Amino acid sequence: MKAYPFFIKIATLIIITSVSFKTLAQNEDLEVNKTLDKKTFFFDYRGANVIDVGIGTSIINGDLPNPIFEIAFRAGYKRSLSPHLNIGLTYNKFNLAFEDIYNEGFMSFDLNLEYLMSPYQNFSPFLFAGGGLNASNYFTQTATKFQGGAGIEVIAAKRLGLRLMADYNFVLSDTLDGVISGGSDDTYWRILVGTNIYFGDGNKRERLLKDTPSIMNSNPIIKEN
């Protein structure tokens, strides 16, 4: 009869230990699922391929007085190198003007690296920078340039992001406005609203889930019967 308390203590210890292991496994499994949810969100709502279009305004900082805002348009393609980072090529068509003096059409071909700060969220700021070629209509003048900018993206629906962005463009030429004056090259700003249309990689989510077993499945000792 005296042995019963000892066996009761052992049985209680075994039960407590088992429950603790089970709770730990469930918590670890929950953390894995949360990580998977974040990763699969990118492929559900964003994606590795992007068509980028936008419309807005441009304004020059040159050698003439009274610059005015003019129309700007862009279209391009981006490819994700990772959920946070993508590389893209865009074609931009825009005008640069000074009030009552000058109004000319230009285009640029921009190659950018873009960093998406929160790729697993509906809302994300982003930064981008790169280089490109600036050209007037009919390529009567061309010049290389560097650009950088920032913006925000909101996922409005699966595979559709709405964007607001601005970029600063430094052209390695002082003839953008038709006047050579001063000691610095010409620059301009663009401010645009647009969309990111994501496509492709429809089976990435399934592959990601298949290649990442849960804690419970990968630990048979603590798996429930």
C-alpha positions in Angstrom: 0.0 0.0 0.0 2.9 2.3 0.7 4.1 2.0 -2.9 0.9 3.6 -4.3 1.9 7.2 -3.5 5.2 6.7 -5.2 3.5 5.3 -8.4 1.0 8.1 -8.3 3.8 10.7 -8.2 5.5 9.0 -11.1 2.3 8.8 -13.1 1.6 12.5 -12.4 5.1 13.5 -13.5 4.7 11.5 -16.7 1.3 13.2 -17.5 2.7 16.7 -16.7 5.7 16.0 -18.9 3.6 14.7 -21.8 1.2 17.7 -21.6 4.2 20.1 -21.6 5.8 18.4 -24.6 2.4 18.5 -26.4 1.9 22.2 -25.6 5.5 23.0 -26.7 5.0 21.2 -30.0 1.7 23.0 -30.7 3.3 26.4 -30.0 6.2 25.6 -32.3 3.8 24.3 -34.9 1.8 27.6 -34.6 5.0 29.6 -35.1 5.8 27.6 -38.2 2.3 28.2 -39.6 2.6 31.9 -38.9 5.9 32.0 -40.9 4.3 30.1 -43.7 1.3 32.4 -43.7 3.6 35.4 -44.2 5.5 33.7 -47.0 2.5 32.4 -48.8 0.9 35.9 -48.5 3.5 37.2 -50.9 2.6 34.6 -53.6 -1.2 34.9 -52.9 -1.4 38.7 -53.1 1.8 39.8 -54.8 4.1 37.6 -57.0 7.5 37.3 -58.7 6.4 39.0 -62.0 5.0 42.5 -62.2 3.6 44.8 -64.9 4.1 48.4 -63.6 2.0 51.3 -65.1 1.5 54.8 -63.8 0.5 58.3 -64.7 1.3 61.6 -63.1 3.4 64.8 -63.5 6.9 66.0 -64.0 8.8 69.2 -63.3 12.2 70.3 -64.3 14.9 72.1 -62.3 16.9 73.8 -65.0 18.4 77.2 -66.1 15.1 79.0 -67.0 12.6 80.6 -64.7 9.1 79.5 -63.8 9.1 75.7 -64.3 5.6 74.2 -64.6 4.1 70.7 -64.0 3.5 68.6 -67.1 2.2 65.2 -67.9 4.2 62.0 -67.2 3.5 58.3 -68.0 5.4 55.1 -67.3 5.1 51.4 -68.1 7.5 48.5 -67.3 8.3 45.0 -66.1 9.8 43.9 -62.8 11.1 40.6 -61.6 11.4 39.7 -57.9 14.9 38.5 -56.8 13.4 37.9 -53.3 10.2 39.0 -51.6 12.0 42.2 -50.5 14.0 43.0 -53.7 13.2 43.2 -57.3 14.8 44.5 -60.5 12.8 46.3 -63.2 13.0 48.1 -66.5 10.6 51.0 -67.2 9.8 53.2 -70.2 8.8 56.7 -69.2 7.2 59.4 -71.4 6.9 62.9 -70.1 7.1 66.6 -70.9 9.3 69.3 -69.3 8.3 72.9 -69.5 8.8 76.5 -68.4 5.9 78.9 -68.4 5.5 80.6 -71.8 9.0 79.7 -72.9 9.7 76.0 -73.3 7.7 72.8 -73.5 9.4 69.6 -74.9 8.7 65.9 -74.8 11.1 63.4 -73.4 11.4 59.8 -72.7 13.6 57.7 -70.4 14.6 54.1 -70.1 15.2 53.3 -66.4 16.8 50.2 -64.8 16.1 50.1 -61.1 16.6 48.0 -58.0 13.6 48.3 -55.7 13.4 47.4 -52.0 9.9 46.5 -50.7 10.0 47.1 -46.9 7.0 44.9 -45.9 6.3 42.3 -48.7 4.1 40.2 -46.4 1.7 43.0 -45.5 -1.1 44.8 -47.4 0.7 48.1 -47.0 4.3 48.6 -47.7 6.7 51.6 -48.3 9.4 51.0 -50.9 12.7 52.6 -52.1 14.3 52.3 -55.5 17.4 53.6 -57.3 19.2 53.0 -60.6 20.4 54.4 -63.8 19.1 55.0 -67.3 19.0 56.8 -70.6 17.2 60.1 -71.1 16.2 61.2 -74.6 14.2 63.9 -76.3 11.5 63.0 -78.8 13.1 61.5 -82.0 16.4 61.1 -80.0 17.7 64.5 -81.1 19.5 64.6 -77.7 20.4 61.8 -75.3 22.1 61.6 -72.0 22.7 59.1 -69.3 21.2 59.7 -65.9 20.8 58.4 -62.3 17.5 58.3 -60.4 16.2 57.4 -57.0 12.9 57.6 -55.3 10.4 56.2 -52.8 6.7 55.4 -52.5 3.9 53.4 -50.9 2.0 50.4 -52.1 -1.4 49.1 -50.9 -2.7 45.7 -52.0 -6.3 46.4 -53.2 -7.0 42.9 -54.3 -5.2 39.6 -55.1 -2.4 40.4 -57.6 -3.2 44.1 -57.7 -1.3 46.8 -55.9 -2.1 50.6 -55.9 1.0 52.9 -55.8 2.0 56.4 -55.1 5.6 57.3 -55.9 8.1 60.1 -56.6 11.5 60.0 -58.2 14.4 62.4 -58.6 16.4 62.3 -61.8 19.9 63.7 -62.2 20.8 64.0 -65.9 24.5 64.1 -66.9 23.8 67.0 -69.3 23.1 70.7 -69.0 21.2 70.9 -72.3 17.9 69.3 -71.1 16.2 72.8 -71.2 18.0 74.0 -74.3 20.2 76.3 -72.3 23.8 75.8 -71.0 24.2 78.0 -68.0 25.5 77.6 -64.4 27.8 75.0 -63.0 25.4 72.1 -62.6 23.6 69.6 -64.8 19.8 69.6 -65.2 17.5 67.6 -63.0 13.8 66.8 -62.8 11.1 65.3 -60.6 8.3 62.9 -61.4 5.3 62.1 -59.1 3.0 59.3 -60.2 0.1 57.1 -59.2 -0.3 53.7 -60.7 -0.7 50.0 -60.3 1.4 46.9 -60.0 -0.2 43.9 -61.7 1.3 40.7 -60.4 1.2 37.4 -62.4 2.8 34.0 -62.7 4.2 31.6 -60.1 0.8 30.2 -59.3 2.2 27.0 -57.9 4.9 28.5 -55.7 2.5 28.5 -52.7 1.9 24.8 -53.0 5.6 24.0 -53.4 6.4 26.2 -50.3 3.8 24.3 -48.2 4.9 20.9 -49.5 8.6 21.6 -48.8 8.0 22.9 -45.2 6.7 20.1 -42.9 5.0 21.1 -39.6 6.7 20.6 -36.3 4.1 17.9 -35.4 4.8 16.0 -38.5 8.5 16.2 -38.3 8.6 15.0 -34.6 6.9 11.6 -34.4 7.8 11.2 -30.7 5.4 14.0 -29.8 2.9 13.4 -32.5 -0.6 12.6 -31.3 -1.9 9.1 -31.8 
